[in-house]
Protein backbone atom coordinates (compact mmCIF):
# COMPACT_ATOMS: atom_id res chain seq x y z
CA UNK A 1 0.00 0.00 0.00
CA UNK A 2 2.67 2.50 1.02
CA UNK A 3 6.08 2.42 -0.60
CA UNK A 4 8.06 2.30 2.64
CA UNK A 5 11.21 0.22 2.80
CA UNK A 6 13.12 -1.32 5.68
CA UNK A 7 15.36 1.69 6.28
CA UNK A 8 12.46 4.11 6.36
CA UNK A 9 10.71 1.96 8.97
CA UNK A 10 13.93 1.79 11.00
CA UNK A 11 14.26 5.58 10.99
CA UNK A 12 10.58 6.00 11.97
CA UNK A 13 11.09 3.50 14.84
CA UNK A 14 14.18 5.29 16.15
CA UNK A 15 12.43 8.67 15.93
CA UNK A 16 9.41 7.25 17.77
CA UNK A 17 11.68 5.81 20.46
CA UNK A 18 13.41 9.16 20.91
CA UNK A 19 10.21 11.24 20.89
CA UNK A 20 7.89 8.96 22.85
CA UNK A 21 10.35 7.05 24.99
CA UNK A 22 10.43 3.34 25.78
CA UNK A 23 7.34 3.47 28.04
CA UNK A 24 4.89 5.03 25.60
CA UNK A 25 6.19 3.57 22.31
CA UNK A 26 4.47 0.14 22.66
CA UNK A 27 1.15 1.84 23.49
CA UNK A 28 1.51 4.11 20.45
CA UNK A 29 2.30 1.13 18.21
CA UNK A 30 -0.77 -0.77 19.51
CA UNK A 31 -2.95 2.30 18.92
CA UNK A 32 -1.70 2.73 15.37
CA UNK A 33 -2.15 -1.01 14.76
CA UNK A 34 -5.76 -0.72 15.99
CA UNK A 35 -6.42 2.19 13.63
CA UNK A 36 -4.97 0.30 10.66
CA UNK A 37 -6.99 -2.79 11.56
CA UNK A 38 -10.17 -0.72 11.84
CA UNK A 39 -9.56 0.90 8.47
CA UNK A 40 -8.94 -2.52 6.88
CA UNK A 41 -12.12 -3.99 8.37
CA UNK A 42 -14.11 -0.99 7.20
CA UNK A 43 -12.72 -1.20 3.68
CA UNK A 44 -13.37 -4.95 3.55
CA UNK A 45 -16.97 -4.49 4.68
CA UNK A 46 -17.55 -1.73 2.13
CA UNK A 47 -16.02 -3.88 -0.58
CA UNK A 48 -18.19 -6.89 0.32
CA UNK A 49 -21.35 -4.74 0.46
CA UNK A 50 -20.60 -3.23 -2.95
CA UNK A 51 -19.94 -6.66 -4.40
CA UNK A 52 -23.23 -7.94 -3.00
CA UNK A 53 -25.15 -4.93 -4.31
CA UNK A 54 -23.64 -5.41 -7.77
CA UNK A 55 -24.59 -9.10 -7.69
CA UNK A 56 -28.14 -8.25 -6.66
CA UNK A 57 -28.37 -5.64 -9.42
CA UNK A 58 -27.11 -8.18 -11.96
CA UNK A 59 -29.64 -10.77 -10.75
CA UNK A 60 -32.40 -8.17 -11.00
CA UNK A 61 -31.41 -7.29 -14.57
CA UNK A 62 -31.26 -10.97 -15.51
CA UNK A 63 -34.69 -11.55 -13.99
CA UNK A 64 -36.10 -8.68 -16.05
CA UNK A 65 -34.58 -10.25 -19.17
CA UNK A 66 -36.12 -13.60 -18.24
CA UNK A 67 -39.55 -12.04 -17.71
CA UNK A 68 -39.34 -10.27 -21.04
CA UNK A 69 -38.43 -13.55 -22.75
CA UNK A 70 -41.37 -15.29 -21.00
CA UNK A 71 -38.92 -17.65 -19.25
CA UNK A 72 -38.23 -19.51 -22.52
CA UNK A 73 -34.95 -19.83 -24.44
CA UNK A 74 -32.92 -18.14 -21.73
CA UNK A 75 -29.21 -17.53 -22.05
CA UNK A 76 -27.04 -19.56 -19.66
CA UNK A 77 -26.26 -16.59 -17.41
CA UNK A 78 -29.93 -15.60 -17.14
CA UNK A 79 -30.93 -19.22 -16.46
CA UNK A 80 -28.27 -19.42 -13.74
CA UNK A 81 -29.60 -16.21 -12.17
CA UNK A 82 -33.16 -17.55 -12.18
CA UNK A 83 -31.91 -20.80 -10.65
CA UNK A 84 -30.05 -18.96 -7.87
CA UNK A 85 -33.14 -16.86 -7.14
CA UNK A 86 -35.27 -20.01 -6.87
CA UNK A 87 -32.71 -21.57 -4.52
CA UNK A 88 -32.71 -18.42 -2.38
CA UNK A 89 -36.51 -18.44 -2.23
CA UNK A 90 -36.50 -22.12 -1.24
CA UNK A 91 -33.91 -21.45 1.45
CA UNK A 92 -36.02 -18.61 2.87
CA UNK A 93 -39.15 -20.79 2.94
CA UNK A 94 -37.37 -23.81 4.49
CA UNK A 95 -37.78 -22.80 8.19
CA UNK A 96 -41.53 -22.45 7.73
CA UNK A 97 -41.87 -25.99 6.41
CA UNK A 98 -40.63 -27.39 9.70
CA UNK A 99 -43.64 -26.09 11.64
CA UNK A 100 -45.35 -29.09 13.15
CA UNK A 101 -49.03 -29.22 12.25
CA UNK A 102 -49.88 -30.90 15.58
CA UNK A 103 -48.30 -28.07 17.56
CA UNK A 104 -50.21 -25.55 15.47
CA UNK A 105 -53.50 -27.41 16.12
CA UNK A 106 -52.78 -27.56 19.85
CA UNK A 107 -52.04 -23.82 19.86
CA UNK A 108 -55.35 -23.09 18.17
CA UNK A 109 -57.29 -25.39 20.50
CA UNK A 110 -55.61 -23.84 23.56
CA UNK A 111 -56.53 -20.35 22.43
CA UNK A 112 -60.13 -21.44 21.81
CA UNK A 113 -60.26 -23.16 25.22
CA UNK A 114 -59.03 -20.05 26.99
CA UNK A 115 -61.67 -18.08 25.13
CA UNK A 116 -64.43 -20.45 26.29
CA UNK A 117 -63.24 -20.30 29.94
CA UNK A 118 -63.37 -16.52 29.83
CA UNK A 119 -66.96 -16.76 28.57
CA UNK A 120 -67.86 -19.07 31.49
CA UNK A 121 -66.45 -16.63 34.02
CA UNK A 122 -68.62 -13.90 32.55
CA UNK A 123 -71.81 -15.83 33.36
CA UNK A 124 -71.04 -15.69 37.09
CA UNK A 125 -70.66 -11.90 37.18
CA UNK A 126 -73.40 -9.40 37.99
CA UNK A 127 -75.79 -8.09 35.33
CA UNK A 128 -74.08 -4.70 34.87
CA UNK A 129 -70.67 -6.32 34.56
CA UNK A 130 -72.07 -8.75 32.00
CA UNK A 131 -72.89 -5.98 29.55
CA UNK A 132 -69.41 -4.45 29.66
CA UNK A 133 -67.61 -7.80 29.73
CA UNK A 134 -69.71 -9.09 26.81
CA UNK A 135 -68.41 -6.31 24.61
CA UNK A 136 -64.88 -7.01 25.80
CA UNK A 137 -65.32 -10.75 25.17
CA UNK A 138 -66.65 -10.05 21.71
CA UNK A 139 -63.60 -7.91 21.00
CA UNK A 140 -61.24 -10.56 22.34
CA UNK A 141 -63.01 -13.35 20.49
CA UNK A 142 -62.88 -11.35 17.26
CA UNK A 143 -59.17 -10.73 17.84
CA UNK A 144 -58.59 -14.40 18.63
CA UNK A 145 -60.46 -15.46 15.51
CA UNK A 146 -58.39 -13.06 13.41
CA UNK A 147 -55.18 -14.40 14.91
CA UNK A 148 -56.15 -18.03 14.35
CA UNK A 149 -57.22 -17.33 10.79
CA UNK A 150 -53.89 -15.57 10.12
CA UNK A 151 -51.99 -18.52 11.56
CA UNK A 152 -54.02 -21.00 9.53
CA UNK A 153 -53.40 -18.98 6.36
CA UNK A 154 -49.67 -18.89 7.02
CA UNK A 155 -49.59 -22.64 7.57
CA UNK A 156 -51.52 -23.23 4.34
CA UNK A 157 -49.20 -20.94 2.41
CA UNK A 158 -46.13 -22.71 3.77
CA UNK A 159 -47.42 -26.10 2.69
LOKETOR-165857 format. One line per field, with one value per atom (N, C-alpha, C): x, y, z; atom name. Coordinates in nm, 3 decimals, m for minus. Example, Ala and Ser with C-alpha at 12.3 -4.5 7.8 and 13.67 -1.06 7.14 Angstrom:
2
px = c(1.319  1.230  1.320  1.285  1.367  1.290) .
py = c(m0.569  m0.450  m0.330  m0.225  m0.106  0.003) .
pz = c(0.780  0.780  0.780  0.708  0.714  0.787) .
bake = c(N  CA  C  N  CA  C) .
END
This chain:
159
px = c(0.083  0.000  0.089  0.173  0.267  0.401  0.477  0.608  0.714  0.712  0.806  0.895  1.025  1.121  1.165  1.263  1.312  1.379  1.462  1.536  1.445  1.341  1.246  1.175  1.135  1.071  1.167  1.293  1.393  1.407  1.414  1.426  1.301  1.183  1.058  1.057  1.103  1.109  1.203  1.320  1.418  1.364  1.300  1.243  1.130  1.047  0.941  0.996  1.105  1.168  1.224  1.284  1.341  1.230  1.126  1.021  0.931  0.885  0.789  0.854  0.969  1.035  0.994  1.069  1.043  0.912  0.858  0.734  0.611  0.607  0.489  0.493  0.608  0.619  0.534  0.533  0.447  0.298  0.256  0.115  0.082  0.173  0.151  0.145  0.231  0.230  0.099  0.051  m0.077  m0.192  m0.190  m0.295  m0.296  m0.178  m0.170  m0.213  m0.175  m0.215  m0.368  m0.430  m0.576  m0.643  m0.587  m0.642  m0.633  m0.517  m0.497  m0.592  m0.607  m0.699  m0.842  m0.882  m1.017  m1.042  m0.942  m0.956  m0.967  m0.887  m0.894  m1.029  m1.080  m1.212  m1.321  m1.313  m1.411  m1.406  m1.285  m1.272  m1.317  m1.290  m1.337  m1.489  m1.551  m1.697  m1.761  m1.703  m1.755  m1.740  m1.626  m1.602  m1.701  m1.725  m1.819  m1.962  m2.001  m2.135  m2.153  m2.052  m2.060  m2.067  m1.990  m1.994  m2.131  m2.190  m2.323  m2.428  m2.419  m2.515  m2.504  m2.382  m2.364  m2.421  m2.404  m2.459  m2.610  m2.668  m2.814  m2.866  m2.796  m2.837  m2.830  m2.725  m2.711  m2.823  m2.854  m2.964  m3.096  m3.116  m3.240  m3.251  m3.141  m3.141  m3.167  m3.105  m3.126  m3.270  m3.329  m3.469  m3.561  m3.531  m3.610  m3.599  m3.477  m3.458  m3.538  m3.539  m3.612  m3.762  m3.811  m3.955  m3.992  m3.906  m3.934  m3.933  m3.850  m3.843  m3.944  m4.034  m4.137  m4.077  m3.960  m3.892  m3.863  m3.854  m3.823  m3.699  m3.618  m3.495  m3.405  m3.374  m3.292  m3.144  m3.066  m2.921  m2.871  m2.753  m2.704  m2.689  m2.644  m2.626  m2.760  m2.860  m2.993  m3.056  m3.039  m3.093  m3.027  m2.898  m2.827  m2.878  m2.906  m2.960  m3.098  m3.182  m3.316  m3.304  m3.212  m3.191  m3.146  m3.052  m3.005  m3.115  m3.201  m3.314  m3.413  m3.437  m3.527  m3.468  m3.337  m3.271  m3.280  m3.262  m3.271  m3.412  m3.512  m3.651  m3.681  m3.629  m3.650  m3.582  m3.464  m3.391  m3.465  m3.527  m3.602  m3.727  m3.792  m3.915  m3.890  m3.768  m3.737  m3.774  m3.743  m3.778  m3.928  m4.010  m4.153  m4.211  m4.140  m4.187  m4.176  m4.086  m4.063  m4.164  m4.261  m4.364  m4.448  m4.460  m4.535  m4.684  m4.760  m4.903  m4.973  m4.927  m4.988  m4.969  m4.852  m4.830  m4.916  m4.936  m5.021  m5.166  m5.213  m5.350  m5.368  m5.267  m5.278  m5.280  m5.203  m5.204  m5.342  m5.402  m5.535  m5.638  m5.631  m5.729  m5.710  m5.585  m5.561  m5.617  m5.600  m5.653  m5.805  m5.866  m6.013  m6.062  m5.987  m6.026  m6.017  m5.915  m5.903  m6.014  m6.056  m6.167  m6.296  m6.319  m6.443  m6.444  m6.327  m6.324  m6.351  m6.308  m6.337  m6.486  m6.552  m6.696  m6.773  m6.722  m6.786  m6.775  m6.662  m6.645  m6.736  m6.773  m6.862  m7.001  m7.046  m7.181  m7.200  m7.093  m7.104  m7.097  m7.075  m7.066  m7.206  m7.212  m7.340  m7.388  m7.515  m7.579  m7.512  m7.471  m7.408  m7.269  m7.200  m7.067  m7.078  m7.188  m7.207  m7.211  m7.279  m7.289  m7.153  m7.073  m6.941  m6.846  m6.853  m6.761  m6.799  m6.930  m6.971  m6.907  m6.904  m6.841  m6.690  m6.631  m6.488  m6.463  m6.549  m6.532  m6.551  m6.644  m6.665  m6.540  m6.482  m6.360  m6.246  m6.232  m6.124  m6.148  m6.274  m6.301  m6.279  m6.313  m6.288  m6.138  m6.062  m5.917  m5.858  m5.909  m5.859  m5.891  m6.010  m6.046  m5.958  m5.927  m5.839  m5.700  m5.651  m5.518  m5.514  m5.615  m5.615  m5.630  m5.709  m5.722  m5.591  m5.519  m5.389  m5.291  m5.291  m5.199  m5.232  m5.361  m5.402  m5.364  m5.379  m5.340  m5.191  m5.111  m4.967  m4.926  m4.991  m4.959  m4.996  m5.111  m5.152  m5.057  m5.011  m4.920  m4.785  m4.743  m4.613  m4.616  m4.734  m4.742  m4.727) .
py = c(m0.118  0.000  0.125  0.138  0.250  0.197  0.282  0.242  0.279  0.204  0.230  0.108  0.130  0.022  m0.003  m0.094  m0.132  m0.014  0.061  0.169  0.284  0.308  0.411  0.371  0.244  0.196  0.203  0.172  0.179  0.323  0.417  0.558  0.604  0.563  0.600  0.539  0.415  0.350  0.421  0.459  0.529  0.665  0.737  0.867  0.852  0.749  0.725  0.692  0.615  0.581  0.705  0.794  0.916  1.011  1.028  1.124  1.072  0.948  0.896  0.830  0.774  0.705  0.559  0.479  0.334  0.295  0.381  0.347  0.364  0.471  0.503  0.450  0.405  0.357  0.233  0.130  0.014  0.049  0.141  0.184  0.255  0.340  0.411  0.313  0.213  0.113  0.036  m0.006  m0.077  0.010  0.138  0.230  0.244  0.261  0.273  0.142  0.030  m0.101  m0.114  m0.069  m0.072  0.014  0.131  0.219  0.153  0.095  0.030  m0.089  m0.166  m0.279  m0.233  m0.126  m0.072  m0.025  0.043  0.090  m0.028  m0.133  m0.252  m0.320  m0.336  m0.399  m0.318  m0.186  m0.099  m0.112  m0.110  m0.120  m0.257  m0.362  m0.495  m0.504  m0.445  m0.449  m0.369  m0.253  m0.173  m0.249  m0.311  m0.388  m0.503  m0.577  m0.689  m0.641  m0.529  m0.474  m0.428  m0.364  m0.323  m0.443  m0.545  m0.666  m0.731  m0.735  m0.794  m0.711  m0.580  m0.493  m0.509  m0.520  m0.541  m0.675  m0.778  m0.910  m0.906  m0.837  m0.825  m0.747  m0.642  m0.564  m0.650  m0.730  m0.818  m0.923  m0.980  m1.077  m1.012  m0.889  m0.817  m0.792  m0.751  m0.729  m0.859  m0.968  m1.097  m1.145  m1.116  m1.155  m1.075  m0.948  m0.868  m0.925  m0.964  m1.025  m1.154  m1.233  m1.360  m1.336  m1.236  m1.204  m1.154  m1.076  m1.027  m1.139  m1.242  m1.355  m1.464  m1.435  m1.529  m1.660  m1.652  m1.765  m1.879  m1.849  m1.951  m1.908  m2.006  m1.983  m1.880  m1.907  m1.814  m1.841  m1.736  m1.753  m1.822  m1.884  m1.956  m1.869  m1.745  m1.659  m1.620  m1.596  m1.560  m1.682  m1.801  m1.922  m1.949  m1.924  m1.942  m1.843  m1.720  m1.621  m1.662  m1.710  m1.755  m1.874  m1.964  m2.080  m2.037  m1.942  m1.896  m1.824  m1.752  m1.686  m1.789  m1.896  m2.001  m2.071  m2.094  m2.157  m2.066  m1.937  m1.842  m1.839  m1.843  m1.844  m1.973  m2.086  m2.212  m2.211  m2.151  m2.145  m2.057  m1.950  m1.861  m1.932  m2.011  m2.079  m2.205  m2.255  m2.381  m2.380  m2.275  m2.280  m2.292  m2.241  m2.245  m2.382  m2.465  m2.599  m2.690  m2.654  m2.739  m2.717  m2.630  m2.609  m2.736  m2.786  m2.909  m2.876  m2.947  m2.922  m2.952  m3.056  m3.090  m2.977  m2.917  m2.807  m2.687  m2.666  m2.555  m2.583  m2.705  m2.741  m2.727  m2.769  m2.756  m2.609  m2.525  m2.382  m2.323  m2.361  m2.309  m2.358  m2.486  m2.539  m2.476  m2.449  m2.384  m2.242  m2.171  m2.035  m2.036  m2.135  m2.144  m2.186  m2.274  m2.316  m2.201  m2.120  m2.005  m1.904  m1.897  m1.808  m1.859  m1.991  m2.045  m2.033  m2.046  m2.030  m1.885  m1.792  m1.652  m1.624  m1.693  m1.676  m1.735  m1.846  m1.907  m1.818  m1.751  m1.663  m1.542  m1.504  m1.390  m1.423  m1.548  m1.583  m1.574  m1.579  m1.569  m1.426  m1.329  m1.190  m1.129  m1.009  m0.940  m0.891  m0.845  m0.809  m0.688  m0.589  m0.470  m0.504  m0.591  m0.632  m0.718  m0.787  m0.875  m0.793  m0.679  m0.598  m0.546  m0.496  m0.445  m0.557  m0.669  m0.780  m0.850  m0.849  m0.909  m0.836  m0.704  m0.631  m0.657  m0.671  m0.701  m0.841  m0.937  m1.075  m1.083  m1.006  m1.005  m0.953  m0.846  m0.791  m0.892  m0.958  m1.056  m1.177  m1.219  m1.335  m1.300  m1.178  m1.135  m1.131  m1.077  m1.073  m1.213  m1.303  m1.440  m1.510  m1.486  m1.546  m1.493  m1.364  m1.306  m1.367  m1.384  m1.440  m1.585  m1.663  m1.803  m1.814  m1.727  m1.733  m1.692  m1.595  m1.557  m1.673  m1.740  m1.852  m1.965  m1.994  m2.100  m2.066  m1.939  m1.898  m1.912  m1.875  m1.889  m2.035  m2.122  m2.264  m2.319  m2.277  m2.323  m2.273  m2.149  m2.094  m2.165  m2.205  m2.271  m2.415  m2.473  m2.610  m2.606) .
pz = c(0.000  0.000  0.000  0.100  0.102  0.053  m0.009  m0.060  0.044  0.155  0.264  0.275  0.270  0.280  0.423  0.436  0.568  0.637  0.565  0.628  0.671  0.595  0.636  0.764  0.774  0.897  1.016  0.993  1.100  1.150  1.060  1.099  1.174  1.128  1.197  1.337  1.352  1.484  1.578  1.530  1.615  1.655  1.560  1.593  1.696  1.680  1.777  1.914  1.918  2.046  2.113  2.036  2.091  2.138  2.057  2.089  2.201  2.188  2.285  2.406  2.390  2.499  2.503  2.577  2.578  2.648  2.734  2.804  2.715  2.639  2.560  2.416  2.369  2.231  2.205  2.293  2.266  2.263  2.347  2.349  2.218  2.170  2.045  1.928  1.929  1.821  1.822  1.941  1.951  1.902  1.935  1.892  1.740  1.683  1.537  1.471  1.529  1.476  1.481  1.588  1.599  1.493  1.467  1.363  1.226  1.196  1.066  1.052  1.159  1.156  1.135  1.201  1.184  1.042  0.984  0.847  0.751  0.774  0.688  0.698  0.819  0.837  0.768  0.784  0.720  0.568  0.513  0.368  0.318  0.395  0.355  0.358  0.460  0.468  0.356  0.324  0.213  0.082  0.064  m0.058  m0.071  0.037  0.032  0.008  0.068  0.046  m0.099  m0.155  m0.295  m0.388  m0.359  m0.440  m0.434  m0.316  m0.300  m0.372  m0.362  m0.431  m0.583  m0.633  m0.777  m0.821  m0.737  m0.769  m0.770  m0.672  m0.666  m0.787  m0.825  m0.942  m1.068  m1.080  m1.196  m1.199  m1.083  m1.075  m1.113  m1.068  m1.100  m1.250  m1.312  m1.457  m1.532  m1.486  m1.551  m1.535  m1.420  m1.399  m1.492  m1.510  m1.605  m1.746  m1.785  m1.917  m1.929  m1.822  m1.824  m1.834  m1.763  m1.771  m1.910  m1.970  m2.104  m2.207  m2.183  m2.275  m2.239  m2.145  m2.100  m2.049  m1.988  m1.925  m2.024  m2.151  m2.252  m2.328  m2.368  m2.444  m2.376  m2.250  m2.173  m2.199  m2.194  m2.205  m2.079  m2.084  m1.966  m1.842  m1.858  m1.741  m1.680  m1.764  m1.714  m1.646  m1.705  m1.646  m1.511  m1.502  m1.374  m1.270  m1.310  m1.217  m1.167  m1.257  m1.218  m1.123  m1.152  m1.065  m0.926  m0.918  m0.787  m0.711  m0.782  m0.714  m0.660  m0.735  m0.687  m0.565  m0.567  m0.452  m0.329  m0.349  m0.238  m0.181  m0.269  m0.223  m0.147  m0.194  m0.124  0.012  0.018  0.145  0.245  0.198  0.287  0.339  0.255  0.294  0.375  0.381  0.449  0.598  0.676  0.819  0.843  0.752  0.773  0.744  0.669  0.641  0.763  0.854  0.970  1.082  1.063  1.164  1.173  1.293  1.315  1.315  1.235  1.225  1.357  1.429  1.558  1.659  1.662  1.756  1.720  1.591  1.547  1.588  1.571  1.612  1.763  1.840  1.985  2.027  1.957  1.986  1.961  1.851  1.817  1.918  1.954  2.050  2.188  2.228  2.356  2.358  2.247  2.243  2.245  2.178  2.181  2.319  2.388  2.522  2.620  2.609  2.699  2.672  2.548  2.513  2.576  2.573  2.629  2.782  2.848  2.994  3.032  2.951  2.983  2.966  2.874  2.857  2.975  3.032  3.149  3.271  3.287  3.402  3.394  3.274  3.255  3.308  3.294  3.336  3.487  3.564  3.709  3.760  3.676  3.718  3.728  3.785  3.799  3.664  3.659  3.533  3.467  3.545  3.487  3.432  3.502  3.456  3.331  3.315  3.200  3.072  3.075  2.955  2.910  3.004  2.966  2.930  3.002  2.973  2.843  2.808  2.681  2.564  2.571  2.461  2.457  2.576  2.580  2.527  2.564  2.517  2.366  2.316  2.171  2.101  2.158  2.100  2.107  2.222  2.234  2.146  2.134  2.049  1.902  1.864  1.726  1.701  1.798  1.784  1.778  1.863  1.863  1.732  1.679  1.551  1.439  1.442  1.341  1.350  1.474  1.491  1.443  1.477  1.435  1.285  1.224  1.079  1.011  1.067  1.012  1.022  1.136  1.156  1.060  1.045  0.953  0.808  0.771  0.636  0.614  0.714  0.702  0.688  0.766  0.757  0.620  0.567  0.434  0.326  0.338  0.241  0.245  0.363  0.377  0.330  0.320  0.269  0.122) .
bake = c(N  CA  C  N  CA  C  N  CA  C  N  CA  C  N  CA  C  N  CA  C  N  CA  C  N  CA  C  N  CA  C  N  CA  C  N  CA  C  N  CA  C  N  CA  C  N  CA  C  N  CA  C  N  CA  C  N  CA  C  N  CA  C  N  CA  C  N  CA  C  N  CA  C  N  CA  C  N  CA  C  N  CA  C  N  CA  C  N  CA  C  N  CA  C  N  CA  C  N  CA  C  N  CA  C  N  CA  C  N  CA  C  N  CA  C  N  CA  C  N  CA  C  N  CA  C  N  CA  C  N  CA  C  N  CA  C  N  CA  C  N  CA  C  N  CA  C  N  CA  C  N  CA  C  N  CA  C  N  CA  C  N  CA  C  N  CA  C  N  CA  C  N  CA  C  N  CA  C  N  CA  C  N  CA  C  N  CA  C  N  CA  C  N  CA  C  N  CA  C  N  CA  C  N  CA  C  N  CA  C  N  CA  C  N  CA  C  N  CA  C  N  CA  C  N  CA  C  N  CA  C  N  CA  C  N  CA  C  N  CA  C  N  CA  C  N  CA  C  N  CA  C  N  CA  C  N  CA  C  N  CA  C  N  CA  C  N  CA  C  N  CA  C  N  CA  C  N  CA  C  N  CA  C  N  CA  C  N  CA  C  N  CA  C  N  CA  C  N  CA  C  N  CA  C  N  CA  C  N  CA  C  N  CA  C  N  CA  C  N  CA  C  N  CA  C  N  CA  C  N  CA  C  N  CA  C  N  CA  C  N  CA  C  N  CA  C  N  CA  C  N  CA  C  N  CA  C  N  CA  C  N  CA  C  N  CA  C  N  CA  C  N  CA  C  N  CA  C  N  CA  C  N  CA  C  N  CA  C  N  CA  C  N  CA  C  N  CA  C  N  CA  C  N  CA  C  N  CA  C  N  CA  C  N  CA  C  N  CA  C  N  CA  C  N  CA  C  N  CA  C  N  CA  C  N  CA  C  N  CA  C  N  CA  C  N  CA  C  N  CA  C  N  CA  C  N  CA  C  N  CA  C  N  CA  C  N  CA  C  N  CA  C  N  CA  C  N  CA  C  N  CA  C  N  CA  C  N  CA  C  N  CA  C  N  CA  C  N  CA  C  N  CA  C  N  CA  C  N  CA  C  N  CA  C  N  CA  C  N  CA  C  N  CA  C  N  CA  C  N  CA  C  N  CA  C  N  CA  C  N  CA  C  N  CA  C  N  CA  C  N  CA  C  N  CA  C) .
END
